[in-house]
């Protein structure tokens, strides 16, 4: 053994580094040096030195989507555009000095935990981004179909035919494709959209959905009665009763195969709306507003205003708003089980069509 080694206590019992014989405190970790017996010294020879947690390691990652520089060690996606980031090796994470867990966005510091994408629930930013994409899909498909129908007609108006009714359902059918694709592509759980697997919860949701459908049909009956009453006293400013009568005649005179196709597309459209407005928007807003009433009213208002902008007939606003409030209540009663609102919304949408035929 060399003279140099005989002057050292071989290892610090805390971090494993060599310590000079005349040192009272370890030069690496600063702790009091403990002298070991010969047997303990031999055992400590196999200690692996602990990583230096204060070591500065460059962890800046450039987002491939928007180009932002991300220094967080826990985010797997960009907090700005949600694009996937390059993975940090676990061994490197251990050696990285922990930085404040905040992300600077929109002139505010926000906890980076708020940006982590969870498999079974939305964060607010993620949900709003997905919902906004669905709205874009609806608007683009709506106007493409609108211009197609106008050019197919006389270039001024759209004739009410069963084929026109069928084509007009396409935008609502399309909007649910993106949320489903998003969940699949991220390998997230379908419970994020409200789809439960527990048979007992599904059965409970079915019962709640049937009761909810009855409530919605009662609302529709009251609404039609109100329209008829206003028409009788000359206050049908938007020709609602005339439009309803004309739509009923078109459906009654159509071939059965076209009516069946219309019913199928209406059912798919109703289900799509629930996936987008309940499964995405409602669930995302609950991360911001813990009061369920606020969330129900906001979602109902968003849908009602959007539909008035697409179909500029104010008489639909009240019906859409009240209908979505009822669906929001059904959603909360069933603890966010989407089967309840799917059943209620689909039955509410197709039963009036079926009743027209009989």
C-alpha positions in Angstrom: 0.0 0.0 0.0 1.4 3.4 -0.9 2.3 6.1 1.6 -0.5 8.4 0.1 -3.2 5.8 0.8 -2.0 5.2 4.4 -2.7 8.9 5.1 -6.4 8.6 4.1 -9.5 7.2 5.7 -10.5 5.4 2.6 -14.1 6.5 2.2 -16.7 8.9 3.5 -19.6 6.8 4.8 -22.2 9.2 3.2 -20.9 9.9 -0.3 -18.1 7.4 -0.8 -15.2 9.8 -1.7 -11.7 9.7 -0.3 -11.1 11.9 2.7 -7.6 13.0 4.1 -6.8 11.6 7.5 -6.5 15.1 9.0 -10.0 16.2 7.8 -12.9 16.4 10.2 -15.5 17.1 7.5 -15.9 15.5 4.1 -14.8 18.0 1.4 -17.5 16.7 -1.0 -20.8 16.5 1.1 -19.7 18.5 4.1 -20.7 15.9 6.7 -18.8 14.9 9.8 -16.3 12.1 9.0 -16.9 8.8 10.8 -13.9 6.5 11.3 -14.8 2.9 10.3 -13.4 -0.3 11.6 -11.4 -2.4 9.2 -14.3 -4.7 8.2 -16.6 -1.8 7.6 -14.0 0.0 5.5 -13.7 -3.1 3.2 -17.5 -3.1 2.8 -17.6 0.6 1.9 -15.1 0.0 -0.9 -18.0 -1.1 -3.1 -20.1 2.0 -2.6 -20.9 3.8 -5.8 -20.5 7.5 -5.4 -23.8 9.4 -5.5 -24.4 11.6 -8.5 -23.8 15.3 -8.1 -27.3 16.7 -8.0 -26.0 20.2 -8.3 -24.2 19.4 -11.6 -25.4 21.8 -14.4 -26.6 19.8 -17.4 -28.1 21.4 -20.5 -31.7 20.1 -20.8 -33.0 22.6 -23.3 -35.1 20.9 -25.9 -36.4 22.6 -29.0 -40.1 21.9 -29.8 -40.3 20.4 -33.3 -43.7 22.0 -33.7 -43.5 25.6 -32.8 -39.7 26.0 -32.1 -40.1 26.9 -28.4 -37.2 26.0 -26.0 -38.4 23.8 -23.2 -36.3 23.4 -20.0 -38.7 21.3 -18.0 -37.7 17.8 -17.1 -41.2 16.4 -16.6 -43.0 17.5 -19.7 -43.2 15.0 -22.6 -45.0 17.6 -24.8 -44.6 21.2 -25.6 -46.8 23.5 -23.3 -47.4 25.8 -26.3 -48.5 23.5 -29.1 -48.6 20.0 -27.4 -46.1 18.6 -29.9 -44.1 15.6 -28.6 -40.7 16.4 -27.3 -37.5 14.4 -27.4 -37.3 12.1 -24.4 -34.7 12.8 -21.6 -32.9 9.6 -20.5 -33.7 8.7 -16.9 -29.9 8.6 -16.0 -29.6 12.2 -17.2 -32.7 13.3 -15.3 -31.0 12.2 -12.0 -27.9 14.4 -12.7 -30.0 17.5 -13.7 -30.2 20.3 -11.2 -33.9 20.7 -10.3 -35.3 24.0 -11.7 -38.3 25.9 -10.5 -41.4 24.0 -11.7 -43.0 26.9 -13.6 -43.6 27.6 -17.3 -43.7 31.3 -18.6 -46.7 31.7 -20.9 -48.7 34.8 -21.8 -46.7 36.9 -19.4 -47.6 34.6 -16.5 -45.7 31.9 -14.6 -47.8 28.7 -14.4 -47.0 25.5 -12.7 -45.6 23.0 -15.2 -47.9 20.3 -13.6 -50.8 22.1 -15.3 -49.3 21.3 -18.8 -48.8 17.6 -18.2 -51.1 15.5 -20.5 -53.0 12.9 -18.4 -54.4 9.7 -19.9 -57.8 9.8 -18.2 -58.6 13.6 -18.0 -58.2 16.8 -19.8 -56.2 19.8 -18.7 -57.9 23.1 -19.7 -55.5 24.1 -22.4 -55.4 20.7 -24.0 -59.2 20.4 -24.0 -59.7 23.9 -25.5 -57.3 23.2 -28.3 -59.1 19.9 -29.2 -62.5 21.6 -29.0 -61.3 24.5 -31.2 -60.1 22.1 -33.8 -63.5 20.5 -33.8 -65.1 23.9 -34.4 -62.8 24.5 -37.3 -63.8 21.2 -38.8 -67.5 22.0 -38.4 -67.2 25.5 -40.0 -65.1 24.3 -43.0 -67.4 21.3 -43.8 -70.5 23.4 -43.2 -69.6 26.1 -45.7 -68.3 23.6 -48.3 -71.6 21.7 -48.1 -73.6 25.0 -48.2 -71.9 26.2 -51.3 -72.3 22.8 -52.9 -76.0 22.8 -52.3 -76.4 26.4 -53.5 -74.6 25.7 -56.8 -76.6 22.5 -57.2 -79.8 24.6 -56.9 -80.7 27.9 -58.7 -77.7 29.7 -57.2 -79.9 31.8 -54.8 -81.6 29.4 -52.3 -81.5 25.8 -51.2 -84.6 23.6 -51.9 -85.7 21.5 -48.9 -85.4 17.9 -50.0 -84.7 14.7 -48.1 -81.3 14.6 -49.7 -80.5 18.1 -48.5 -81.5 17.1 -45.0 -79.2 14.1 -45.2 -76.2 16.1 -46.5 -76.7 18.9 -43.9 -76.0 16.3 -41.1 -72.4 15.7 -42.3 -70.7 18.5 -40.4 -72.1 17.3 -37.1 -71.0 13.7 -37.9 -67.5 14.7 -38.7 -66.6 16.7 -35.6 -66.2 13.7 -33.3 -63.5 12.2 -35.5 -60.7 14.4 -34.2 -61.2 13.9 -30.4 -61.3 10.1 -31.0 -58.2 10.3 -33.2 -56.5 12.5 -30.6 -57.1 10.0 -27.8 -56.0 7.1 -29.9 -52.8 8.8 -31.2 -51.8 9.9 -27.7 -52.5 6.4 -26.3 -54.9 7.9 -23.8 -57.9 6.3 -22.1 -61.4 6.6 -23.5 -62.5 7.5 -20.0 -61.1 10.9 -20.9 -64.2 11.3 -23.2 -66.5 9.8 -20.5 -66.7 6.3 -21.8 -67.0 4.0 -18.7 -66.3 0.2 -18.8 -68.0 -0.7 -15.5 -71.3 -2.5 -16.4 -73.0 -1.1 -13.3 -72.1 2.4 -14.2 -73.2 1.9 -17.8 -76.6 0.5 -16.7 -77.1 3.4 -14.4 -76.2 5.8 -17.3 -78.7 4.1 -19.6 -81.5 4.6 -17.0 -80.5 8.3 -16.5 -80.4 8.8 -20.3 -83.9 7.4 -20.8 -85.3 9.8 -18.2 -83.3 12.6 -19.7 -84.7 11.8 -23.2 -88.2 12.1 -21.8 -87.4 15.5 -20.3 -86.0 16.7 -23.7 -89.0 15.5 -25.6 -91.3 17.3 -23.2 -89.2 20.4 -23.7 -89.5 20.0 -27.5 -93.3 19.6 -27.2 -93.6 22.8 -25.2 -91.4 24.6 -27.7 -93.6 23.5 -30.7 -96.7 24.5 -28.8 -95.2 27.9 -28.1 -94.4 28.3 -31.8 -97.9 27.4 -32.8 -99.4 29.8 -30.3 -97.3 32.7 -31.5 -98.2 31.9 -35.1 -101.9 31.9 -34.2 -101.6 35.5 -32.9 -99.5 36.6 -35.8 -96.1 36.7 -34.0 -94.3 34.0 -36.0 -91.7 36.6 -37.3 -89.3 34.0 -38.6 -91.7 31.6 -40.3 -90.9 28.8 -37.9 -94.3 27.0 -38.1 -94.2 27.1 -41.9 -90.7 25.6 -41.9 -91.7 22.9 -39.5 -94.8 22.0 -41.7 -92.7 21.9 -44.8 -90.0 19.7 -43.2 -92.6 17.3 -42.0 -94.1 17.0 -45.5 -90.7 16.4 -47.1 -90.0 13.5 -44.6 -93.5 12.0 -45.0 -93.2 12.0 -48.8 -89.7 10.6 -49.0 -88.8 7.0 -49.7 -88.2 4.9 -46.6 -84.6 4.2 -47.4 -83.8 7.9 -47.4 -85.6 8.4 -44.1 -83.7 5.5 -42.5 -80.4 7.1 -43.8 -81.5 10.5 -42.3 -82.3 8.9 -39.0 -78.9 7.2 -38.9 -77.0 10.4 -39.7 -79.0 12.4 -37.2 -78.2 9.8 -34.5 -74.5 9.9 -35.3 -74.5 13.7 -35.4 -76.2 13.9 -31.9 -73.6 11.4 -30.6 -70.7 13.5 -32.1 -72.0 16.7 -30.4 -72.0 14.9 -27.1 -68.4 13.7 -27.5 -67.2 17.2 -28.4 -69.3 19.3 -26.1 -69.6 17.0 -23.1 -66.6 14.6 -23.5 -64.1 17.4 -24.3 -65.4 20.9 -23.5 -67.4 20.1 -20.4 -64.6 18.0 -18.9 -61.9 20.5 -19.7 -63.9 23.5 -18.2 -64.3 21.5 -15.0 -60.5 21.9 -14.5 -61.1 25.7 -14.3 -64.5 26.0 -12.8 -65.2 23.7 -9.9 -68.9 24.8 -9.7 -70.8 22.4 -12.0 -73.6 25.0 -12.6 -71.1 27.4 -14.2 -69.8 24.7 -16.5 -73.3 23.6 -17.6 -74.3 27.2 -18.4 -71.1 28.0 -20.2 -71.3 24.9 -22.4 -75.0 25.6 -23.2 -74.2 29.2 -24.0 -71.3 28.3 -26.3 -73.4 25.8 -28.3 -76.4 28.1 -28.5 -74.4 31.2 -29.7 -72.5 29.1 -32.2 -75.7 27.6 -33.7 -77.3 31.0 -34.0 -74.2 32.2 -35.9 -74.4 29.2 -38.3 -78.2 29.2 -38.5 -79.3 32.9 -38.0 -82.7 32.2 -36.5 -83.0 33.6 -32.9 -86.0 31.4 -32.1 -83.7 28.3 -32.0 -81.5 30.0 -29.3 -83.8 29.3 -26.4 -84.5 25.7 -27.4 -80.8 24.9 -27.9 -79.8 26.6 -24.6 -82.4 24.8 -22.5 -81.8 21.5 -24.2 -78.1 21.7 -23.5 -78.7 22.8 -19.9 -80.7 19.6 -19.4 -78.0 17.5 -21.1 -75.4 19.1 -18.8 -77.5 18.2 -15.7 -77.8 14.6 -17.0 -74.0 14.5 -17.4 -73.4 15.7 -13.9 -76.0 13.3 -12.4 -74.3 10.4 -14.1 -70.9 11.5 -12.9 -69.6 12.3 -16.3 -70.7 9.0 -17.9 -71.2 9.9 -21.6 -73.6 7.0 -22.2 -76.3 8.9 -20.4 -76.2 12.0 -22.6 -75.6 9.9 -25.8 -78.8 8.0 -25.2 -80.8 11.2 -24.2 -79.5 13.2 -27.1 -79.9 10.5 -29.8 -83.5 9.6 -28.7 -84.4 13.3 -28.5 -83.1 13.8 -32.0 -84.6 10.8 -33.8 -87.9 10.2 -32.1 -89.6 13.3 -33.6 -88.5 12.1 -37.1 -90.0 8.6 -36.4 -93.2 10.1 -35.0 -93.7 12.1 -38.2 -94.0 8.8 -40.2 -96.8 7.5 -38.1 
